[in-house]
Amino acid sequence: MHKFKILKAANDQFRIQFLYNAEVMVWSESYASKASAKNCIESIKKNAPGAATVDVSKDETGSGYRFEIVESKDGEHFVRFKASNGETMVRSETYASKASAKNCIESVKKNGPDAPVEDETASA
């Protein structure tokens, strides 16, 4: 099952994750407010399905909401989802194969819009 999580980060900040079962597929940087973390999730749900995929490792460029496949220094690949202003919203782990990075993108596009959100910062 796919889902988003809102988690506490250091210094009273918040971050998000998108998971498949227990595996974290992508995660965000820290946000100063929970509202900003929620906005990140809503933006991914709304904009990821139609976002372009740009292979930065092939010197491709893009604008607007987009997924980027980036080659790390060790030759592996990771994914980042960028907002229309160029800011990175979430990124993935590094994958040994570019095909795995592409599978990550397709999963976020397909499963993100209807994924439930678990707020792990809510008081019990």
Secondary structure, 3 states (H helix, E strand, C coil): CEEEEEEEEHHHEEEEEEEECCEEEEEECCECCHHHHHHHHHHHHHHCCCCEEEEHHHCCCCCCCEEEEEECCCCCEEEEEECCCCCEEEEECCECCHHHHHHHHHHHHHHCCCCCEEECCCCC
